[in-house]
Amino acid sequence: MPDDKPDPPASLRDLLIVHLGHRPLVPIMTLRVWRTGVLVRDRRRPVAEVVLDNVTVVKDGRVIQRFRELEIEQRQGNEASRRALERQMREAGASDHDGRPKLFRALSLPAPIPDEQPDPKAPIVDHLKWALAQHVGWLLAHDPGTRLGTEPESLHQLRVATRRLRAVLRTARPILLPTWVTTLEQELTWLSELLGPARDLDVQIAHFTEESAALDARDRKLLTQFISHLRTQREAVQQMVVSELTGVRYVELIRRLQQAAQAPSIVESPLTVRQLAKREFMKLRKAISRLAPSPSDTALHTIRIKTKRARYAAELARSSVGKPASRFIKSARAAQDLLGLHQDAIQAERHVRQFLKYSTSVRAGFVGRNVHKEIKPLFKSLLKRGKKAWR
């Protein structure tokens, strides 16, 4: 955020509310970057841009560090041209970058290292704490982007983290204090429902924007009006989301989640993570066995939810089970993706009906007709791998 005032703008601080709490933002140091570069051409075709950043780190008015970073940004070149440029740079004295952002180098901070999953034989509570810490960290990482509202993926990933936290708690419910886990699940459900309408609109805006590109001018005009209508709805929903994320309820939920990742309220139990994951798979297998030959959209959506839960439970037990769990997770993801496309198509049709009072969505019908045929082999593979993982 460009600003020449001594204090950071309030809009920046608002984006970091869950990270800062009541602590003030204060200057640590200044990074001065002088960038130079050349555009490399093959005849007239721009192959790549070679950029050199000269960085000076200033603290309390004096220079404490200098370093240089060289980057090759590929344009219209191929892998061979990039490698040729890299070879020339190395011959001129360039060496591998250590992967740290400039700020990390300036502060002499090491690159972040992901926490390793507990040993397969570790107590079940260690696996639970590790999983909760991963998803709470992911939620916090995408909180600022969600507030900013310019990148749909931020809100999507925040919702994914919320959903995974719910799944982990649901899986571990047999070893958790009932009153403790129930209230936490209720708050996560509230957060998921808060983010749902915004995510739904993001998906539909992306879908119809892509569809409009393939239409002629006459049809595109009508669809453009519809997309504008969706964007107006999305702006209104964004204001509501930010308002709730700034409230006491959300901040308290974050505090509770961080505490849960450090010290969950557990009860004595002989269960293992493998047994917990097996319970979720058995629920999925039972639901699939009850599907009609031509299942309804509601039934398929239920299977999608149970597939997610079984997959997240498998991820909790992956270090204990190994490759069989990884194979099951892969199959679950494939089935989940196809069912997700089907659900998106249903939502697209619903939005069009609301706007036009009748459906013009050929794509929704197409996806709905084909998903039944495509999903059967995915279910077969999913059940086969699940039996091997949780036998």
C-alpha positions as CSV (number, residue, x, y, z in Angstrom):
1,M,0.0,0.0,0.0
2,P,1.7,3.2,-1.1
3,D,1.6,5.8,1.6
4,D,4.0,8.5,2.8
5,K,2.5,8.9,6.3
6,P,4.5,7.7,9.4
7,D,1.8,5.3,10.5
8,P,0.4,2.5,8.3
9,P,-3.1,3.2,6.8
10,A,-6.0,1.9,8.9
11,S,-7.2,-0.2,5.9
12,L,-4.0,-2.2,6.2
13,R,-4.3,-2.7,9.9
14,D,-7.9,-3.8,9.4
15,L,-6.7,-6.7,7.1
16,L,-4.5,-8.0,9.9
17,I,-6.9,-7.8,12.8
18,V,-6.7,-11.5,13.8
19,H,-2.9,-11.4,13.6
20,L,-2.4,-8.2,15.5
21,G,-5.1,-8.2,18.1
22,H,-4.7,-4.9,20.0
23,R,-0.9,-4.6,19.2
24,P,0.2,-1.6,17.1
25,L,2.0,-1.8,13.8
26,V,5.5,-0.3,14.2
27,P,8.3,0.2,11.6
28,I,11.1,-2.4,11.8
29,M,13.3,-1.5,8.9
30,T,13.3,-0.1,5.4
31,L,14.0,-2.1,2.2
32,R,15.2,-0.1,-0.8
33,V,15.1,-2.0,-4.0
34,W,16.7,-0.9,-7.3
35,R,15.5,-3.0,-10.1
36,T,17.2,-3.3,-13.5
37,G,16.5,-5.8,-16.3
38,V,16.9,-6.7,-19.9
39,L,14.4,-8.3,-22.3
40,V,15.9,-11.3,-24.1
41,R,14.7,-11.8,-27.7
42,D,15.1,-14.5,-30.3
43,R,14.9,-12.4,-33.4
44,R,11.8,-10.3,-32.6
45,R,10.1,-12.8,-30.2
46,P,10.5,-11.9,-26.5
47,V,11.9,-15.1,-24.9
48,A,12.4,-13.9,-21.3
49,E,13.1,-11.0,-19.0
50,V,16.2,-11.2,-16.8
51,V,15.7,-9.0,-13.7
52,L,18.3,-8.0,-11.1
53,D,17.2,-6.5,-7.8
54,N,19.8,-4.7,-5.7
55,V,18.4,-4.6,-2.1
56,T,19.6,-2.3,0.6
57,V,18.3,-2.9,4.2
58,V,18.2,0.2,6.4
59,K,17.6,0.3,10.1
60,D,17.7,3.3,12.4
61,G,19.1,5.4,9.6
62,R,22.1,3.1,8.7
63,V,22.6,0.3,6.2
64,I,22.8,-3.1,7.9
65,Q,22.7,-5.4,4.9
66,R,22.9,-5.6,1.1
67,F,22.1,-8.4,-1.2
68,R,21.2,-9.1,-4.9
69,E,18.5,-11.3,-6.4
70,L,18.5,-12.4,-10.0
71,E,15.3,-13.8,-11.7
72,I,14.5,-15.1,-15.1
73,E,10.8,-14.4,-16.0
74,Q,9.8,-16.5,-19.0
75,R,7.8,-14.8,-21.8
76,Q,7.3,-16.6,-25.0
77,G,10.3,-18.9,-24.7
78,N,10.3,-22.6,-24.0
79,E,12.0,-24.8,-21.4
80,A,15.1,-25.1,-23.6
81,S,15.6,-21.3,-23.9
82,R,15.1,-20.9,-20.1
83,R,17.7,-23.5,-19.4
84,A,20.1,-21.8,-21.8
85,L,19.7,-18.5,-20.0
86,E,20.0,-20.1,-16.6
87,R,23.3,-21.7,-17.7
88,Q,24.7,-18.4,-18.9
89,M,23.7,-16.8,-15.5
90,R,25.5,-19.5,-13.6
91,E,28.6,-19.2,-15.7
92,A,28.5,-15.4,-14.9
93,G,28.5,-16.2,-11.2
94,A,24.8,-16.6,-10.2
95,S,24.0,-19.3,-7.6
96,D,20.8,-20.9,-6.3
97,H,18.4,-18.7,-4.3
98,D,17.6,-20.0,-0.8
99,G,13.8,-19.5,-1.4
100,R,13.3,-16.8,1.3
101,P,11.3,-13.6,0.5
102,K,13.2,-10.4,0.7
103,L,11.7,-9.5,4.1
104,F,12.9,-12.8,5.5
105,R,16.4,-12.2,4.3
106,A,16.3,-8.6,5.7
107,L,15.2,-9.9,9.1
108,S,17.6,-12.8,9.0
109,L,14.7,-15.2,9.4
110,P,15.0,-18.8,8.3
111,A,12.5,-20.1,5.6
112,P,9.4,-21.5,7.1
113,I,9.6,-25.3,7.6
114,P,6.3,-27.2,7.6
115,D,5.6,-29.1,10.8
116,E,6.3,-32.8,10.3
117,Q,3.4,-35.2,11.0
118,P,3.7,-37.1,14.2
119,D,5.3,-40.5,14.3
120,P,2.9,-43.2,13.2
121,K,3.0,-44.7,16.8
122,A,2.5,-41.4,18.5
123,P,-0.5,-41.0,20.8
124,I,-3.8,-40.1,19.0
125,V,-3.9,-36.7,20.7
126,D,-0.6,-35.7,18.9
127,H,-2.1,-36.5,15.5
128,L,-5.2,-34.5,16.5
129,K,-3.1,-31.4,17.6
130,W,-1.0,-31.6,14.4
131,A,-4.1,-31.7,12.2
132,L,-5.8,-28.8,14.0
133,A,-2.6,-26.7,13.9
134,Q,-2.3,-27.2,10.2
135,H,-5.9,-26.1,9.4
136,V,-5.9,-23.2,11.9
137,G,-2.7,-22.0,10.3
138,W,-4.3,-22.2,6.8
139,L,-7.3,-20.3,8.0
140,L,-5.2,-17.5,9.4
141,A,-3.1,-17.4,6.3
142,H,-6.2,-16.7,4.1
143,D,-8.0,-14.4,6.5
144,P,-6.5,-11.1,5.2
145,G,-7.2,-12.0,1.5
146,T,-10.8,-12.8,2.4
147,R,-11.2,-9.4,4.0
148,L,-9.6,-7.7,1.0
149,G,-12.1,-9.4,-1.3
150,T,-10.1,-9.1,-4.5
151,E,-9.0,-12.8,-4.8
152,P,-11.8,-15.4,-4.7
153,E,-9.3,-18.1,-3.9
154,S,-8.6,-16.5,-0.5
155,L,-12.2,-16.9,0.6
156,H,-12.4,-20.4,-0.9
157,Q,-9.3,-21.5,1.1
158,L,-10.6,-20.0,4.3
159,R,-13.8,-22.0,3.8
160,V,-11.8,-25.1,3.0
161,A,-9.9,-24.7,6.3
162,T,-13.1,-24.3,8.2
163,R,-14.6,-27.4,6.6
164,R,-11.5,-29.4,7.4
165,L,-11.5,-28.3,11.0
166,R,-15.1,-29.4,11.3
167,A,-14.2,-32.8,9.7
168,V,-11.3,-33.3,12.1
169,L,-13.4,-32.5,15.1
170,R,-16.2,-34.7,13.8
171,T,-13.8,-37.6,13.3
172,A,-12.2,-37.2,16.7
173,R,-15.5,-36.7,18.5
174,P,-15.3,-40.1,20.3
175,I,-12.1,-39.0,22.1
176,L,-13.2,-35.4,22.8
177,L,-15.2,-33.9,25.7
178,P,-18.8,-33.6,24.3
179,T,-19.7,-30.2,25.5
180,W,-16.3,-28.8,24.4
181,V,-16.4,-30.1,20.9
182,T,-20.1,-29.4,20.3
183,T,-19.8,-25.7,20.9
184,L,-16.7,-25.5,18.8
185,E,-18.4,-27.3,15.9
186,Q,-21.4,-25.0,16.2
187,E,-19.2,-22.0,15.8
188,L,-17.4,-23.5,12.8
189,T,-20.8,-24.3,11.2
190,W,-21.7,-20.6,11.6
191,L,-18.5,-19.5,9.9
192,S,-19.0,-22.0,7.1
193,E,-22.5,-20.8,6.5
194,L,-21.4,-17.2,6.6
195,L,-18.8,-17.8,3.8
196,G,-21.1,-20.1,1.7
197,P,-23.1,-17.5,-0.2
198,A,-19.9,-15.5,-1.2
199,R,-18.2,-18.7,-2.4
200,D,-21.3,-19.8,-4.3
201,L,-21.4,-16.4,-6.1
202,D,-17.6,-16.5,-6.9
203,V,-18.1,-19.9,-8.5
204,Q,-21.0,-18.7,-10.6
205,I,-19.4,-15.5,-11.7
206,A,-16.3,-17.4,-12.9
207,H,-18.5,-20.0,-14.6
208,F,-20.7,-17.6,-16.5
209,T,-17.8,-15.3,-17.4
210,E,-16.2,-18.3,-19.1
211,E,-19.4,-19.3,-20.8
212,S,-20.0,-15.8,-22.2
213,A,-16.7,-15.9,-24.1
214,A,-18.1,-18.7,-26.3
215,L,-21.4,-16.9,-27.2
216,D,-22.2,-14.6,-30.0
217,A,-22.7,-10.9,-29.3
218,R,-26.5,-11.1,-28.9
219,D,-26.5,-13.8,-26.3
220,R,-23.4,-12.4,-24.6
221,K,-25.2,-9.1,-23.9
222,L,-27.9,-10.9,-21.9
223,L,-25.3,-13.0,-20.0
224,T,-23.3,-9.9,-19.3
225,Q,-26.3,-8.3,-17.6
226,F,-26.7,-11.5,-15.6
227,I,-23.0,-11.5,-14.5
228,S,-23.3,-7.8,-13.5
229,H,-26.3,-8.8,-11.4
230,L,-24.2,-11.5,-9.7
231,R,-21.3,-9.1,-9.1
232,T,-23.7,-6.6,-7.4
233,Q,-24.9,-9.5,-5.1
234,R,-21.3,-10.4,-4.4
235,E,-20.4,-6.9,-3.3
236,A,-23.3,-6.8,-0.8
237,V,-22.3,-10.2,0.6
238,Q,-18.7,-9.1,0.9
239,Q,-19.7,-6.2,3.2
240,M,-21.6,-8.7,5.4
241,V,-18.7,-11.1,5.5
242,V,-16.2,-8.4,6.5
243,S,-18.5,-7.1,9.1
244,E,-18.8,-10.5,10.8
245,L,-15.1,-11.3,10.5
246,T,-14.4,-8.1,12.4
247,G,-16.9,-8.9,15.2
248,V,-16.3,-10.4,18.6
249,R,-17.8,-13.8,17.7
250,Y,-15.2,-14.5,15.0
251,V,-12.2,-13.2,17.0
252,E,-13.3,-15.4,19.9
253,L,-13.6,-18.4,17.6
254,I,-10.0,-17.9,16.4
255,R,-8.8,-17.7,20.0
256,R,-10.6,-21.0,20.8
257,L,-9.2,-22.7,17.7
258,Q,-5.6,-21.7,18.5
259,Q,-6.2,-23.0,22.0
260,A,-7.7,-26.3,20.7
261,A,-4.6,-26.9,18.5
262,Q,-2.4,-26.6,21.6
263,A,-4.6,-28.4,24.2
264,P,-7.8,-30.1,23.0
265,S,-10.2,-31.3,25.6
266,I,-9.9,-35.1,25.4
267,V,-11.2,-38.1,27.2
268,E,-9.5,-41.4,27.8
269,S,-10.1,-43.8,24.8
270,P,-8.4,-46.9,23.4
271,L,-9.2,-45.8,19.8
272,T,-6.5,-45.1,17.2
273,V,-6.5,-42.6,14.3
274,R,-6.8,-45.6,12.0
275,Q,-10.0,-46.7,13.7
276,L,-11.4,-43.2,13.7
277,A,-10.8,-42.9,9.9
278,K,-12.4,-46.3,9.3
279,R,-15.6,-45.2,11.0
280,E,-15.9,-42.3,8.5
281,F,-15.2,-44.7,5.6
282,M,-17.9,-47.1,6.8
283,K,-20.4,-44.3,6.9
284,L,-19.5,-43.5,3.3
285,R,-19.7,-47.1,2.1
286,K,-23.1,-47.5,3.7
287,A,-24.4,-44.4,2.0
288,I,-23.1,-45.5,-1.4
289,S,-24.7,-48.9,-1.0
290,R,-28.1,-47.3,-0.5
291,L,-27.9,-45.2,-3.6
292,A,-30.7,-45.7,-6.2
293,P,-29.6,-46.7,-9.8
294,S,-30.3,-43.1,-10.8
295,P,-29.7,-41.1,-7.7
296,S,-31.3,-37.8,-7.1
297,D,-29.2,-34.6,-6.9
298,T,-29.8,-34.4,-3.2
299,A,-28.5,-38.0,-2.7
300,L,-25.4,-37.2,-4.7
301,H,-24.7,-34.1,-2.7
302,T,-25.0,-36.1,0.5
303,I,-22.4,-38.6,-0.9
304,R,-20.2,-35.7,-1.8
305,I,-20.3,-34.5,1.9
306,K,-19.6,-38.0,3.2
307,T,-16.7,-38.4,0.7
308,K,-15.1,-35.2,2.0
309,R,-15.4,-36.3,5.6
310,A,-13.9,-39.7,4.8
311,R,-11.1,-38.1,2.9
312,Y,-10.2,-35.6,5.7
313,A,-10.3,-38.4,8.2
314,A,-7.9,-40.4,6.0
315,E,-5.6,-37.5,5.9
316,L,-5.5,-37.5,9.7
317,A,-4.5,-41.1,9.7
318,R,-2.2,-41.0,6.6
319,S,1.1,-41.2,8.6
320,S,-0.2,-44.3,10.5
321,V,-1.6,-46.1,7.4
322,G,0.8,-45.1,4.7
323,K,0.3,-45.7,1.0
324,P,-3.1,-47.4,1.2
325,A,-4.5,-44.2,2.8
326,S,-2.8,-42.0,0.2
327,R,-4.5,-44.1,-2.6
328,F,-7.8,-43.8,-0.9
329,I,-7.4,-40.0,-0.6
330,K,-6.6,-39.8,-4.3
331,S,-9.8,-41.7,-5.2
332,A,-11.9,-39.7,-2.8
333,R,-10.6,-36.4,-4.3
334,A,-11.5,-37.6,-7.9
335,A,-15.1,-38.5,-6.8
336,Q,-15.4,-35.3,-4.9
337,D,-14.3,-33.2,-7.8
338,L,-16.8,-34.8,-10.2
339,L,-19.6,-34.4,-7.7
340,G,-18.5,-30.8,-7.1
341,L,-18.9,-30.0,-10.8
342,H,-22.3,-31.5,-10.8
343,Q,-23.3,-29.4,-7.7
344,D,-21.9,-26.2,-9.4
345,A,-24.0,-26.9,-12.5
346,I,-27.1,-27.2,-10.3
347,Q,-26.3,-24.0,-8.6
348,A,-25.7,-22.3,-12.0
349,E,-29.2,-23.4,-13.2
350,R,-30.8,-22.1,-10.0
351,H,-29.1,-18.7,-10.4
352,V,-30.2,-18.4,-14.0
353,R,-33.8,-19.3,-13.1
354,Q,-33.9,-16.6,-10.4
355,F,-32.6,-14.0,-12.9
356,L,-34.5,-15.0,-16.0
357,K,-37.4,-17.0,-14.6
358,Y,-36.6,-19.8,-16.9
359,S,-33.5,-21.9,-17.6
360,T,-31.2,-21.3,-20.5
361,S,-28.4,-23.4,-19.0
362,V,-27.6,-26.2,-21.5
363,R,-24.4,-26.9,-19.5
364,A,-26.4,-27.8,-16.4
365,G,-28.4,-30.4,-18.2
366,F,-25.3,-31.9,-19.8
367,V,-23.4,-32.3,-16.6
368,G,-26.4,-33.6,-14.8
369,R,-27.0,-36.4,-17.4
370,N,-23.4,-37.6,-17.6
371,V,-22.4,-37.6,-13.9
372,H,-24.3,-40.7,-13.1
373,K,-22.4,-42.7,-15.7
374,E,-19.0,-41.3,-14.8
375,I,-19.4,-41.6,-11.0
376,K,-19.9,-45.4,-10.9
377,P,-16.3,-46.4,-11.7
378,L,-15.0,-43.7,-9.3
379,F,-17.2,-45.1,-6.5
380,K,-16.0,-48.6,-7.3
381,S,-12.3,-47.6,-7.1
382,L,-13.1,-45.5,-3.9
383,L,-14.6,-48.5,-2.1
384,K,-11.9,-50.9,-3.2
385,R,-9.1,-48.6,-2.0
386,G,-11.1,-47.8,1.2
387,K,-11.4,-51.5,2.1
388,K,-7.6,-52.0,1.6
389,A,-6.8,-48.9,3.7
390,W,-9.1,-49.7,6.7
391,R,-9.3,-53.5,6.7
